[in-house]
Amino acid sequence: MVITGSALNIYKAEPEALRQVELAREVFEAGVPFFGSCWGLQVATVAAGGTVRKSDKGRELGFARKITLTEAGRSHPMHLGKGLAFDAPAVHTDEVESQPSGMIVTASNTFSKVQAAEIRHANGVFWGVQYHPEFGLSDIAAIIARYGDVLIEQGPLRFRDDIDRYVSDLRALDRQPDRVDIGWRLGIDADILEPKRRLTEIRNWMEYMVRPWISGRGRC
């Protein structure tokens, strides 16, 4: 079971969100391997007894910078092959507020204390991240184009021309990942540009959680 992003805010307790929380509880009860990015982490957190809030830092948009593995994260199989600190695609305004009793935080940065975590609840184990390893540069370019006014409002970019130039650079770098000039200018390196590295958490979840479960060798 995988839950990725959403424009919903879980603290608004809308029916669309509450149905997903209930589904997550059923997944925990069933012991099915469970992974989530961004909204998925928030849904699993609430399903296991935690809470989510709107961040007082605004929107983490484009790339989450200097995500750092915690002591627990350094030895956690979800991050096997990841650097101790890394950048990742991200877009969110909400974050984990109170942690459920079964949560182990595996990565943090200055924007959000919970950037990655494991949650053990009922009969299941959830691995999740607040960022979006599944997003490539073309996805981030589309998001920046959509939320450009937020960047102007918050200050990273000042004018619409800046947004257009940034989006154009992202799309060019997506087409030609060896464009060192663009990567240097935008501060984007192998953490983002190399799919194998960017997708580490998803690959590890498949390897360490999904395959053993499917093969019947045991459930975590």
NORVENFEN-V260501 format. One record per backbone hydrogen bond with DSSP energy under -1.0 kcal/mol. CO is the residue of the C=O (numbers start at 0). NH is the residue of the N-H. E is the energy in kcal/mol with one decimal. If there is no record, write none. Layout:
CO|NH|E / CO|NH|E
//
This chain:
0|34|-2.6 / 2|36|-1.9 / 8|11|-1.7 / 9|12|-1.5 / 13|17|-2.6 / 14|18|-2.2 / 16|20|-1.9 / 17|21|-2.2 / 18|22|-2.1 / 19|23|-2.4 / 20|24|-2.0 / 21|25|-1.8 / 22|26|-2.1 / 23|27|-2.4 / 24|28|-2.4 / 25|29|-2.2 / 26|30|-1.1 / 26|31|-1.4 / 33|126|-2.3 / 34|2|-1.9 / 35|128|-2.2 / 36|39|-2.2 / 37|41|-1.7 / 38|42|-2.8 / 39|43|-2.2 / 40|44|-2.1 / 41|45|-2.1 / 42|46|-2.5 / 43|47|-1.5 / 44|49|-3.0 / 45|48|-1.5 / 50|96|-2.8 / 52|94|-2.5 / 59|91|-1.5 / 60|62|-1.0 / 61|89|-1.6 / 63|87|-1.8 / 66|85|-2.3 / 67|107|-2.3 / 69|73|-1.8 / 75|78|-1.5 / 76|79|-1.1 / 78|81|-2.7 / 83|68|-2.7 / 85|66|-2.7 / 87|63|-3.3 / 88|131|-3.3 / 89|61|-2.1 / 91|59|-2.6 / 92|54|-3.4 / 94|52|-2.5 / 97|50|-2.0 / 99|102|-1.9 / 101|119|-2.3 / 103|117|-2.3 / 105|69|-1.8 / 106|114|-3.0 / 106|115|-1.4 / 107|67|-3.6 / 111|108|-2.1 / 114|129|-2.9 / 115|105|-2.5 / 115|106|-1.4 / 116|127|-2.4 / 117|103|-2.9 / 118|125|-2.9 / 120|123|-2.7 / 123|120|-1.9 / 124|33|-1.2 / 125|118|-2.5 / 126|35|-1.5 / 127|116|-2.6 / 128|37|-2.8 / 131|134|-1.7 / 135|139|-1.9 / 136|140|-2.6 / 137|141|-1.9 / 138|142|-2.0 / 139|143|-2.9 / 140|144|-2.3 / 141|145|-1.7 / 142|146|-2.9 / 146|149|-1.3 / 146|150|-1.2 / 147|151|-1.9 / 148|152|-2.5 / 149|153|-2.6 / 150|154|-1.5 / 150|156|-1.1 / 158|162|-1.5 / 159|163|-2.4 / 160|164|-2.3 / 161|165|-2.4 / 162|166|-2.8 / 163|167|-2.2 / 164|168|-2.3 / 165|169|-2.3 / 166|170|-2.2 / 167|171|-2.2 / 168|172|-2.7 / 169|173|-2.0 / 170|174|-1.7 / 171|175|-2.3 / 175|178|-2.1 / 177|179|-2.0 / 178|182|-2.3 / 179|183|-2.7 / 180|184|-2.0 / 181|185|-2.4 / 182|186|-1.0 / 182|187|-2.4 / 188|191|-1.7 / 188|192|-2.6 / 189|193|-1.9 / 193|197|-2.6 / 194|198|-2.6 / 196|199|-1.4 / 198|202|-2.6 / 199|203|-2.7 / 200|204|-2.0 / 201|205|-2.3 / 202|206|-2.2 / 203|207|-3.2 / 204|208|-2.1 / 204|209|-2.0 / 205|210|-2.6 / 208|212|-1.2 / 209|213|-2.8 / 210|214|-2.6 / 211|216|-1.5
//
